Amino acid sequence: MKAVLQRVSSAKVEIDGKIIGKIGKGLMILLGVVQGDGVDEADFLAEKAAGLRIFEDENGKMNQSLLDIQGEMLVVSNFTLCADARHGRRPSFTGAAAPAEAKSLYERFIAASKDTGIPVQTGEFGADMLVSIENDGPVTIILDTTEIMKQKR
């Protein structure tokens, strides 16, 4: 599972001009599900995102998590994170999970994030969306469970 986490002052996602998800201070997460991902990856990544200390404390140090600041999360599915652009000029998406599997794990990630107590808004799986963010910092973190979980084993 791959995720791009962006610390935001606000973010929203629209479909056909209608806002379907909107948050204030928190994390905008673009989430890609890779072939072979499972529930363990979704649960691990949800906990990691909720606890990652990338928000400033009273001294201006990145020392607080989304949980600490009582922030919000906007999660948008993004299969293009699974692109392989090592060869040629056209990315290959064969590493992305099949849509039904990806949707199930996307929903599992959302549920696991909500279980941490974080308010979660979402995009619509598989839809063409317009995402607007006000990146705070900017702070952008890329997480890849293939790399992180390999180190834990």
N, C-alpha and C positions, 0 to 999 in steps of 0.2 A: 504494500500500500504506500502510496506517495502522497505527501501533503505539502502545500505551500501555505504557511501561516503568516499572515500580515497583521501587525498590530495596528488597529484603526481607531480613529476618533468616531467614525461612523461608516456604515456600509449599507448598501441596499442592492437588491436584485429585482429586475423587472422582466416581465414577459408581455410583449405586445402593448407596452406603455403602462401596464398595471404593476404596481409594486407588490411582490409576493412575499418578500422577506426584508426586514430592515432592523438594524441594530445601532446602538450608540457605541460607547467605548468597549472595546473587546478585540476579538480575533475574527478575521475573515479567513476562512479555510477553503482552499481549492483541494478537492480530494479525488485521487485516481486510484482505481482498484486494479491490481496486477493479477495475471493468471497465477493461481496457486495461493493467493491470499485466502485467509479464513477468519473465523470469529476471533481467534487469538490476536491477529494483527489489528482488527478493528477495535477491540477492547484496549489493547496496549496503546494504540495511537490516541484514542480518546483520553485516556488517563495522562499520557505524556503531554498532550496539548493543554489540558486543564491545569496541569501542575508546572508547566514550563515558566520559569521566572524571567519574563521579558518585559515586565511593566515596572516603571520607576517607583521607588519608595520616596519618603520625605526628603532624602538626601540626594535625589537624582540618580541613584544607582538602580540598574535593572535587577531588582531583588524581590519582586512580587509576581505572583501568578495570576491567571485569570480568576481563579477562585478567591485569591486574596483581595482583589479589587472589586469583586462581585460584578465582573464584566459579562458581556454577552458574546455569543458565537453565531456567525453566519456561515453555514456549510453549503458549498456548491459543488456538485459532481463535475469532474473534468477529466475525461478519459485521455485527453491529449497529454497529460502529465506522463503517460505510459509510452510516449513516443520513443522510437529508436531512430536517431538521426545520424548514426555513425557512418552510413553508406549512402552515397548519392545526395540528392537534393530534396527528395520527397521522403518525409518521415514515414516509418512503418508503425502501425498500431497493433501488430499481431500479439504484442505482449500484454495488451489490455485484457481484462477478464471479459467474458461474454456478458452481454447486457443484463440478463436475468440474475446472474451471479453477482455482478457488480452492483446492481440495484439493491439486492438483499444485504450486501456488506456495507453499502452506503447507509442504508437504513439502520443497520446494526451500530455503525459508528455514531449516528445521530442519537440513538437510544442510549448508548453507553455514555455519551457526552452529557445527555440530560440526567442520567443517573448520578453524575458527579454533583448535580445541583445547579449547573449552569443553564441559564435561559438560552435556548437554541432556536434560531430561525433557519430556514433552508431555501434553496432554489428548488427547481423541479427537475428530477432526474431525466436526462435525455433531451431536455428542451433547449431551444436556442434562447439564451438569456443575455441581458445587458446588466453587467455588474459594475457598480460605482463604489469607489472606496475613497476615504480620506485617510491615507496612510500616515500613521503617527510615528515620526522618527526620521526617516522611514526605518522600520524594523521588519525584516522579512526573513523567515527561517524555513528551510526545506528539510523535511523529515522523510526518510525512506525506511520502512520497516525491514526491508531485506538487509540493509546495512546494519541497522541498530540491533535487530534481534539476532543477527549472526554473531555479533560481538557478545551478546548475553549468553549464548549457548556454550 
